[in-house]
């Protein structure tokens, strides 16, 4: 079912938008990913992923109020859509199925 495929970074972004709920905007998403995953995130990569997810219909955005600290520009807040929720559920169930198909012996560590 190709229509629900999410790349790894897209999935991370979607999960983070869910975690942040009503406070999911560019800077907060970037910080949350960096803190939780100890992974550097470039603003460009994040903005590209957010746009791509919005174009796919997985996220929708709304503008907040303009603030002085942002030179009068409003924050752009993101929210998961119903289609996005289905894509996330599909990604999780696919991963769970793959994990459960691995024989327990295959994950045992071998000592030499």
C-alpha positions as CSV (number, residue, x, y, z in Angstrom):
1,X,0.0,0.0,0.0
2,X,2.4,2.7,-1.3
3,X,0.1,5.7,-0.7
4,X,0.8,5.5,3.1
5,X,4.6,5.1,2.9
6,X,6.5,7.5,5.1
7,X,10.3,8.0,5.0
8,X,12.2,7.7,8.3
9,X,12.6,11.4,8.8
10,X,9.0,12.1,7.7
11,X,7.8,9.6,10.3
12,X,9.9,11.3,13.0
13,X,8.5,14.7,12.0
14,X,4.9,13.3,12.1
15,X,5.4,11.7,15.5
16,X,7.0,14.9,16.8
17,X,4.0,17.0,15.6
18,X,1.8,14.6,17.5
19,X,3.9,14.9,20.7
20,X,3.8,18.7,20.5
21,X,0.1,18.8,19.6
22,X,-1.0,22.5,19.6
23,X,2.6,23.8,19.9
24,X,4.0,22.1,16.8
25,X,5.7,24.8,14.7
26,X,9.1,24.8,13.0
27,X,11.4,25.7,15.8
28,X,9.6,23.6,18.4
29,X,9.6,20.6,16.2
30,X,13.3,21.0,15.4
31,X,14.2,21.4,19.2
32,X,12.0,18.4,20.2
33,X,13.6,16.1,17.6
34,X,17.1,17.2,18.6
35,X,16.5,16.7,22.3
36,X,14.6,13.4,22.1
37,X,16.8,11.8,19.5
38,X,20.1,13.6,20.1
39,X,20.1,14.2,16.3
40,X,20.9,17.5,14.6
41,X,18.2,18.7,12.3
42,X,18.8,21.4,9.6
43,X,16.0,24.0,9.2
44,X,16.0,23.3,5.4
45,X,15.5,19.6,5.8
46,X,12.7,20.1,8.3
47,X,10.9,22.8,6.2
48,X,11.2,20.5,3.2
49,X,9.7,17.5,5.1
50,X,6.9,19.7,6.5
51,X,6.0,21.0,3.1
52,X,6.1,17.5,1.6
53,X,3.9,16.1,4.4
54,X,1.4,19.0,3.9
55,X,1.4,18.4,0.1
56,X,0.6,14.7,0.8
57,X,-2.3,15.7,3.0
58,X,-0.8,14.2,6.2
59,X,-0.4,17.6,7.9
60,X,-2.3,20.8,7.8
61,X,-1.0,24.2,8.9
62,X,-2.5,27.3,10.4
63,X,-0.9,30.7,11.1
64,X,-0.6,31.9,14.7
65,X,-0.4,35.5,15.7
66,X,2.4,37.7,14.5
67,X,5.0,38.4,17.2
68,X,7.5,41.2,17.7
69,X,10.3,38.6,18.3
70,X,9.6,37.2,14.8
71,X,9.7,40.7,13.1
72,X,5.9,40.6,12.8
73,X,5.8,37.2,11.0
74,X,3.3,34.7,12.4
75,X,4.4,31.2,13.5
76,X,3.1,28.4,11.3
77,X,1.5,25.6,13.4
78,X,1.1,22.0,12.1
79,X,-1.5,19.4,12.9
80,X,-1.9,15.8,11.9
81,X,-4.8,15.2,9.5
82,X,-7.0,12.0,9.4
83,X,-5.0,10.8,6.4
84,X,-1.8,11.5,8.3
85,X,-3.1,9.5,11.2
86,X,-3.8,6.6,8.9
87,X,-0.3,6.8,7.4
88,X,1.2,6.8,10.9
89,X,-0.9,3.8,11.9
90,X,0.2,2.0,8.7
91,X,3.8,2.7,9.4
92,X,3.6,1.4,13.0
93,X,1.7,-1.7,12.0
94,X,4.1,-2.5,9.2
95,X,7.1,-2.1,11.6
96,X,5.4,-4.2,14.3
97,X,4.7,-7.0,11.8
98,X,8.3,-7.0,10.6
99,X,9.6,-7.1,14.2
100,X,7.3,-9.9,15.2
101,X,8.4,-12.0,12.1
102,X,12.0,-12.0,13.3
103,X,12.8,-15.3,15.0
104,X,14.0,-14.7,18.6
105,X,17.2,-16.6,17.8
106,X,18.1,-14.1,15.1
107,X,18.3,-11.3,17.7
108,X,20.4,-13.2,20.2
109,X,23.9,-11.8,20.4
110,X,26.8,-14.0,19.6
111,X,29.8,-13.9,21.8
112,X,33.2,-14.8,20.5
